[in-house]
Amino acid sequence: MECVQAYLAGLTFALAASPCSTPVLASILGYVAASRDPVIGGSLLLTYTTDYIAHLLLAASFAGHCSMLGLSSLRCMLP
């Protein structure tokens, strides 16, 4: 059951984040293709990925911290 919940949470996030991230990623890929420089392309994509994932890692760390304190993650995030 936990696997299904994790899948549904990931699917929901993908549907919500895709419209926001696709134009930026398409712009980066277009620039990389036009420049034909693998070093610049790799560094741009690494920077994009690091920034994209940083928010998720921060949220996961916060939820894990609340779990260790014995609080539900939803109750911990509410004011």
N, C-alpha and C positions, 0 to 999 in steps of 0.2 A: 504494500500500500504506500509506503514511503517513496518508492521509486516512481509511482504514478504521480504523487504530489510534487515531487521534484521536477518531473517532466512537464507537468502542467504549469508550474511556476516559470520554468525556462521558456516554454512556449508563449506564455503571456508576456514575459519580458521581451522576447524576440519580436512579437507583434507590435509592442509599444515602441521599441527602440529602432526598429528597422527604418521607418520613414524619416527619422532624424539623422541617422548615421549614413544612410546610403548615398545622399548627395555629396557628403564630405569625402567618403571613400572613393566615389567615382571621380571626383576632382583630383584626388591624390593619384589614383591610378592613371588618369589621363596625363597628368604632368610627368609622372615617371615614364610612361610610354613615349612621350614626346622628347624627353631629355635623353633617354637611352643610357642613363648612368646607373648601374646597379648599386653603387655605394650610396648615392643620394636617395634612390628609390627604397633601398633597404632601411636607411635611417629614417626616412619619412614614415614608412609603414610601421616601423618599430615604435616611433614616437606616438603615432596615432593609436596603436594597439595598447601601449602602456597607459595613455591617458584614458582610453575607453574602459580598460579593466580596473583602473585605480578606484573608481567610484564603486564598483561592485565589491572589490576587496574591502573597502572601508565599511560598506554596509554589512558585509558578512562578518567582519570583525566585531562590529557593534552588536549584531544579533547574537554572536557567540558569547560575548561578554555578558549580555543580559541573561543568556541561558545559564551561564556559570553562577550568576547571582540568584538564580531561582525564579527569575521573572519571565513571563512570557514575552516573546519578542514584540508582539503587538502592544501590550500594555506598557512596555518600556519606551516605545517610540511616541506614545501619546503624551501630551503635556499634562 
